[in-house]
């Protein structure tokens, strides 16, 4: 389900099934309490109580018949584990009060101690809003099922155990992903190879594109590693690590260096810091599409400071569909890369040649350079030369490889 549809489903189910639920947020930071209150209000969950003094948790639960507790772990006076202990000791054995631990402590020890102490679920900050709402919705549905079905104790217990097992399994899978990505970020597992970009006119190397490689099990394509890193909140770290390794080699390269980063990472101050001490006139930021950009014009404004330092922007996948053409119009890039799907067989496909010809004229009009990706045959290269494409890249000209020692 698309995230827009998922968001709508969360809102609908909150309103229809559990909007009367009473939620208690226990966090010593008032700002965190306010953010969660507003998040719940946005999906129709209005009976939310905020508490910054954990010593009052048990009283609040009893006074307001709380259906769900969101609990921070590390707080003054009484930490989250002690609060959990109090709640479980005072609980009616026939009742079920779900507790979702929401903490900035992402250690395995914190998670294990929270779950062992009686928490029903565990999320680390910063959290994904939709994921948090889905987990809250699921816990509240469990709570109401319990309240409404006391006569079905044995059946309900089996269901709860199955859901808890599923939650633990999902958490275990998540932790496995995190551990894999963390291993990739350590040591020398991440390395860079470089693919030359040639001038069509004389075959000279005008630049190099840096591409990540990960020498770690399981053996799989780099894009799969980057997607998994993004799915567990480590995507920016992995992208920044790859960019840092690439930029460290710039003085050993001919021409410019093209570094692949997502629009989100390109906006980060941490990425700007990587460019300190680097000749930015030799840097090309090639914007990848791990996630779609909602507003290319806004992105162009956000990246203006990079261009002011001499950095050039490149976009790829051009010619592969409507979205790629939209990016051209909104971002006004310095370099445009023709997608390899357009280049493949261009020597005997009039439609591909017509589209490439149009893009040659377009980039010339806006003052951008044009690179044809995925060139593999002499016939493709000859056709691109005849069409006026200035730069080319592909296995037929040079494969990605480490720099010579």
C-alpha positions as CSV (number, residue, x, y, z in Angstrom):
1,X,0.0,0.0,0.0
2,X,1.3,3.5,-0.9
3,X,2.2,5.7,2.1
4,X,-0.6,8.1,1.3
5,X,-3.1,5.2,1.3
6,X,-1.5,3.8,4.5
7,X,-1.9,7.2,6.2
8,X,-5.5,7.3,5.2
9,X,-6.0,3.8,6.5
10,X,-4.5,4.8,9.9
11,X,-6.7,7.8,10.2
12,X,-9.9,5.8,9.3
13,X,-9.2,3.0,11.7
14,X,-8.3,5.4,14.5
15,X,-11.6,7.2,14.0
16,X,-13.9,4.2,13.5
17,X,-12.6,1.8,16.1
18,X,-10.6,3.5,18.8
19,X,-11.0,7.2,18.8
20,X,-12.4,7.1,22.3
21,X,-9.3,5.5,23.6
22,X,-7.3,7.2,26.4
23,X,-3.6,7.4,25.9
24,X,-1.0,8.5,28.4
25,X,2.4,9.9,27.2
26,X,5.1,9.7,29.9
27,X,8.2,11.7,28.9
28,X,10.3,14.2,30.9
29,X,10.7,16.4,27.8
30,X,7.6,18.6,27.3
31,X,8.3,19.1,23.6
32,X,8.2,15.3,23.0
33,X,4.9,15.1,24.8
34,X,3.5,18.0,22.7
35,X,4.7,16.4,19.4
36,X,3.0,13.1,20.3
37,X,-0.2,14.8,21.4
38,X,-0.5,16.6,18.1
39,X,0.3,13.5,16.1
40,X,-2.5,11.6,17.7
41,X,-4.9,14.6,17.3
42,X,-4.2,14.5,13.6
43,X,-5.8,11.1,13.3
44,X,-8.8,11.8,15.6
45,X,-7.3,10.4,18.8
46,X,-8.1,13.3,21.2
47,X,-8.1,11.8,24.7
48,X,-4.3,12.1,25.2
49,X,-2.8,12.9,28.6
50,X,0.8,14.2,28.9
51,X,2.9,13.5,31.9
52,X,6.5,14.8,32.5
53,X,6.8,13.4,36.1
54,X,7.0,9.6,35.8
55,X,6.2,9.3,39.5
56,X,2.6,10.1,38.8
57,X,2.2,7.4,36.1
58,X,0.3,4.8,38.2
59,X,-2.0,7.5,39.6
60,X,-2.8,8.8,36.1
61,X,-3.5,5.3,34.8
62,X,-6.0,4.6,37.6
63,X,-7.6,8.1,37.6
64,X,-8.2,8.2,33.8
65,X,-8.7,4.5,32.9
66,X,-5.8,4.7,30.5
67,X,-5.9,2.3,27.5
68,X,-2.3,2.7,26.3
69,X,0.9,4.1,27.8
70,X,3.7,5.5,25.7
71,X,6.8,5.5,28.0
72,X,10.3,7.0,27.8
73,X,13.1,4.9,29.3
74,X,15.6,7.4,30.7
75,X,13.9,10.0,33.0
76,X,14.8,11.7,36.3
77,X,13.3,10.5,39.6
78,X,11.9,7.3,38.2
79,X,13.2,5.6,35.0
80,X,11.0,3.8,32.6
81,X,11.9,0.3,33.8
82,X,10.8,1.2,37.3
83,X,7.6,2.6,35.9
84,X,7.0,-0.6,34.1
85,X,7.6,-2.5,37.3
86,X,5.1,-0.5,39.2
87,X,2.4,-0.8,36.4
88,X,2.8,-4.6,36.2
89,X,2.8,-5.1,40.0
90,X,-0.4,-3.1,40.4
91,X,-2.2,-4.5,37.3
92,X,-5.3,-6.6,37.6
93,X,-4.3,-10.1,36.4
94,X,-7.4,-10.1,34.2
95,X,-6.6,-6.8,32.6
96,X,-4.3,-5.9,29.7
97,X,-2.7,-2.4,29.6
98,X,-0.3,-2.2,26.7
99,X,2.9,-0.2,27.0
100,X,4.9,1.1,24.1
101,X,8.4,2.2,25.0
102,X,9.5,5.1,22.9
103,X,13.1,6.1,23.6
104,X,16.3,7.6,22.0
105,X,18.3,4.7,23.5
106,X,18.7,2.4,20.4
107,X,20.9,-0.2,22.2
108,X,20.0,-3.9,22.1
109,X,20.3,-3.9,25.9
110,X,17.7,-1.2,26.3
111,X,15.3,-3.0,24.0
112,X,15.8,-6.3,25.7
113,X,15.4,-4.9,29.2
114,X,12.3,-3.0,28.2
115,X,10.6,-6.0,26.7
116,X,11.7,-8.2,29.6
117,X,10.3,-5.6,32.0
118,X,6.8,-5.9,30.5
119,X,6.7,-3.5,27.5
120,X,4.6,-4.7,24.6
121,X,6.5,-2.9,21.9
122,X,9.6,-0.8,21.4
123,X,10.4,2.1,19.1
124,X,13.5,4.3,18.9
125,X,13.6,8.0,18.3
126,X,13.6,9.6,15.8
127,X,10.7,7.4,14.6
128,X,8.7,7.1,11.4
129,X,5.3,8.7,12.1
130,X,3.3,6.2,10.1
131,X,5.0,3.2,11.7
132,X,4.4,4.7,15.2
133,X,0.7,5.3,14.5
134,X,0.3,1.8,13.1
135,X,1.9,0.3,16.2
136,X,-0.3,2.4,18.5
137,X,-3.3,1.4,16.5
138,X,-2.5,-2.2,16.8
139,X,-1.9,-2.0,20.5
140,X,-5.1,-0.1,21.1
141,X,-7.0,-2.7,19.0
142,X,-5.6,-5.4,21.2
143,X,-6.7,-3.5,24.3
144,X,-10.2,-3.1,23.1
145,X,-10.4,-6.7,22.0
146,X,-9.5,-7.7,25.5
147,X,-12.0,-5.4,27.1
148,X,-14.8,-6.6,24.8
149,X,-14.0,-10.3,24.9
150,X,-13.4,-11.1,28.6
151,X,-15.6,-14.2,28.1
152,X,-13.2,-15.6,25.5
153,X,-10.1,-15.6,27.7
154,X,-8.4,-18.7,26.3
155,X,-9.0,-17.7,22.7
156,X,-7.9,-14.2,23.3
157,X,-4.8,-15.3,25.1
158,X,-3.8,-17.4,22.1
159,X,-4.3,-14.4,19.8
160,X,-2.3,-12.1,22.0
161,X,0.6,-14.6,22.2
162,X,0.5,-15.0,18.4
163,X,0.6,-11.2,17.9
164,X,3.4,-10.8,20.4
165,X,5.4,-13.5,18.7
166,X,4.8,-11.8,15.4
167,X,5.9,-8.5,16.9
168,X,9.0,-10.1,18.3
169,X,9.8,-11.7,15.0
170,X,9.3,-8.4,13.1
171,X,11.6,-6.7,15.7
172,X,14.1,-9.5,15.3
173,X,14.1,-9.0,11.5
174,X,14.5,-5.3,12.0
175,X,17.4,-5.8,14.3
176,X,19.0,-8.2,11.9
177,X,18.8,-5.5,9.2
178,X,20.3,-2.9,11.5
179,X,23.2,-5.3,12.4
180,X,23.9,-6.0,8.8
181,X,24.0,-2.3,7.9
182,X,26.1,-1.5,10.9
183,X,28.6,-4.1,9.8
184,X,28.7,-2.5,6.4
185,X,29.5,0.8,8.0
186,X,32.4,-0.6,10.0
187,X,36.0,-1.2,8.8
188,X,36.7,-1.5,5.1
189,X,33.6,-3.3,4.0
190,X,32.5,-0.2,2.0
191,X,34.8,0.8,-0.9
192,X,34.5,2.8,-4.0
193,X,35.1,2.0,-7.7
194,X,35.2,4.6,-10.4
195,X,33.8,4.6,-14.0
196,X,35.2,7.0,-16.6
197,X,33.1,9.5,-18.5
198,X,34.6,10.1,-22.0
199,X,34.3,13.0,-24.4
200,X,32.9,11.6,-27.7
201,X,35.0,13.9,-29.8
202,X,38.5,12.6,-28.8
203,X,37.8,9.9,-26.3
204,X,39.5,11.8,-23.4
205,X,38.4,11.3,-19.9
206,X,36.4,14.3,-18.7
207,X,35.3,12.9,-15.3
208,X,34.7,9.8,-13.2
209,X,31.6,8.5,-11.4
210,X,32.1,7.0,-8.0
211,X,30.1,3.9,-7.3
212,X,29.9,2.1,-3.9
213,X,30.8,-1.6,-3.4
214,X,30.2,-3.6,-0.2
215,X,32.5,-6.6,0.5
216,X,30.3,-8.2,3.1
217,X,27.8,-11.1,3.4
218,X,25.2,-11.4,2.1
219,X,26.7,-10.7,-1.3
220,X,24.2,-8.5,-3.2
221,X,24.0,-5.4,-5.3
222,X,24.8,-2.0,-3.7
223,X,21.4,-0.6,-4.4
224,X,19.9,-3.4,-2.2
225,X,22.2,-2.4,0.6
226,X,21.3,1.2,0.3
227,X,17.5,0.4,0.3
228,X,17.9,-1.7,3.4
229,X,19.9,1.0,5.1
230,X,17.2,3.5,4.4
231,X,14.5,1.1,5.7
232,X,16.1,1.0,9.1
233,X,17.1,4.7,9.4
234,X,20.7,4.2,8.3
235,X,20.4,5.4,4.7
236,X,22.0,8.8,5.3
237,X,24.9,7.3,7.2
238,X,25.7,4.9,4.4
239,X,25.4,7.5,1.7
240,X,27.6,10.0,3.6
241,X,30.2,7.3,4.2
242,X,30.3,6.4,0.5
243,X,30.5,10.1,-0.4
244,X,33.4,10.7,2.0
245,X,35.3,7.8,0.6
246,X,34.8,9.0,-2.9
247,X,35.8,12.6,-2.2
248,X,38.9,11.5,-0.5
249,X,40.1,10.2,-3.9
250,X,39.4,13.3,-5.9
251,X,43.0,14.5,-6.2
252,X,43.9,11.2,-7.8
253,X,41.3,11.5,-10.6
254,X,41.1,13.1,-14.0
255,X,38.4,15.7,-14.6
256,X,35.4,16.0,-12.3
257,X,34.1,13.5,-9.7
258,X,30.4,12.5,-9.8
259,X,29.1,11.5,-6.3
260,X,25.7,9.8,-6.0
261,X,23.5,11.0,-3.2
262,X,19.8,11.2,-2.6
263,X,18.1,14.6,-2.5
264,X,17.6,14.2,1.2
265,X,21.3,13.7,1.9
266,X,22.3,16.4,-0.5
267,X,20.4,18.8,1.8
268,X,22.2,17.8,5.0
269,X,24.8,20.0,6.7
270,X,26.8,16.8,7.1
271,X,27.1,16.5,3.3
272,X,28.1,20.2,3.0
273,X,30.8,19.6,5.6
274,X,32.3,16.8,3.5
275,X,33.0,19.4,0.8
276,X,35.2,21.4,3.1
277,X,38.7,21.6,1.7
278,X,37.6,20.1,-1.7
279,X,37.8,21.9,-5.0
280,X,34.1,22.1,-5.5
281,X,34.4,23.0,-9.2
282,X,35.5,19.4,-9.7
283,X,32.5,17.9,-7.9
284,X,29.3,16.8,-9.5
285,X,26.4,15.8,-7.2
286,X,24.4,13.2,-9.0
287,X,20.9,13.0,-7.4
288,X,19.7,9.5,-7.1
289,X,16.1,8.5,-6.7
290,X,15.9,6.4,-3.6
291,X,12.8,8.5,-2.9
292,X,10.8,10.7,-5.2
293,X,11.2,14.5,-4.9
294,X,7.8,16.2,-4.4
295,X,9.0,19.7,-5.5
296,X,12.1,20.0,-7.7
297,X,12.0,23.8,-7.6
298,X,12.1,23.7,-3.8
299,X,15.0,21.2,-4.0
300,X,16.9,23.6,-6.3
301,X,16.5,26.4,-3.7
302,X,17.8,24.1,-1.0
303,X,20.9,23.1,-3.0
304,X,21.7,26.7,-4.1
305,X,24.5,26.9,-1.6
306,X,26.3,24.0,-3.2
307,X,26.1,25.6,-6.6
308,X,27.4,28.8,-5.1
309,X,30.5,26.9,-4.1
310,X,31.0,25.6,-7.6
311,X,29.3,22.2,-7.3
312,X,27.4,21.0,-10.3
313,X,24.1,19.1,-10.2
314,X,23.4,16.1,-12.4
315,X,20.2,14.1,-12.8
316,X,19.9,10.6,-14.2
317,X,17.1,8.4,-15.6
318,X,16.3,11.1,-18.2
319,X,14.3,9.7,-21.1
320,X,13.1,6.8,-19.0
321,X,9.7,8.3,-18.3
322,X,7.6,11.4,-17.4
323,X,9.1,11.7,-13.9
324,X,12.6,12.1,-15.4
325,X,11.4,14.9,-17.7
326,X,9.7,16.6,-14.8
327,X,13.0,16.7,-12.9
328,X,14.7,18.5,-15.9
329,X,12.1,21.2,-15.9
330,X,12.1,21.8,-12.1
331,X,15.7,21.4,-11.2
332,X,17.5,23.0,-14.2
333,X,20.6,20.7,-13.7
334,X,24.1,21.4,-15.0
335,X,24.5,17.8,-16.3
336,X,21.8,15.5,-17.7
337,X,22.3,11.8,-18.0
338,X,20.4,9.9,-20.7
339,X,19.1,6.6,-19.2
340,X,20.7,3.4,-20.5
341,X,17.2,2.2,-21.5
342,X,17.2,4.9,-24.1
343,X,20.7,4.2,-25.3
344,X,20.3,0.4,-25.6
345,X,19.8,-0.3,-29.4
346,X,19.7,3.4,-30.3
347,X,21.6,2.7,-33.5
348,X,18.6,0.8,-35.0
349,X,15.7,2.5,-33.2
350,X,14.4,5.7,-34.8
351,X,12.2,6.6,-31.8
352,X,15.2,6.4,-29.4
353,X,17.3,8.6,-31.8
354,X,14.5,11.1,-32.0
355,X,14.2,11.5,-28.3
356,X,18.0,11.7,-27.8
357,X,18.1,14.4,-30.5
358,X,15.5,16.4,-28.7
359,X,17.4,16.2,-25.4
360,X,20.6,17.2,-27.2
361,X,18.8,20.4,-28.3
362,X,17.2,20.9,-24.9
363,X,20.4,20.7,-22.9
364,X,22.2,22.9,-25.4
365,X,19.4,25.5,-24.9
366,X,19.7,25.5,-21.1
367,X,23.5,25.4,-21.1
368,X,23.7,21.9,-19.6
369,X,26.1,19.0,-20.5
370,X,24.7,15.7,-21.7
371,X,26.0,12.2,-20.8
372,X,24.8,9.0,-22.4
373,X,24.8,6.1,-19.9
374,X,25.2,2.4,-20.7
375,X,27.1,2.6,-24.0
376,X,28.2,-0.9,-24.8
377,X,28.7,-1.1,-28.6
378,X,30.7,0.8,-31.3
379,X,27.4,1.2,-33.2
380,X,25.7,2.9,-30.2
381,X,28.8,5.2,-29.8
382,X,28.8,6.1,-33.5
383,X,25.1,6.9,-33.4
384,X,25.5,9.1,-30.3
385,X,28.5,10.9,-32.0
386,X,26.3,11.6,-35.1
387,X,23.5,12.9,-32.9
388,X,25.8,15.4,-31.1
389,X,25.9,13.8,-27.7
390,X,29.1,15.2,-26.1
391,X,29.9,12.8,-23.3
392,X,29.4,9.0,-22.9
393,X,29.8,6.4,-20.2
394,X,29.4,2.6,-20.2
395,X,30.9,-0.8,-20.1
396,X,31.9,-0.5,-23.7
397,X,34.2,2.3,-22.8
398,X,35.3,1.5,-19.3
399,X,34.0,-0.6,-16.4
400,X,33.9,0.6,-12.8
401,X,37.2,-0.3,-11.1
402,X,39.2,0.7,-8.0
403,X,41.9,3.3,-8.5
404,X,45.4,1.8,-9.2
405,X,47.4,1.4,-6.0
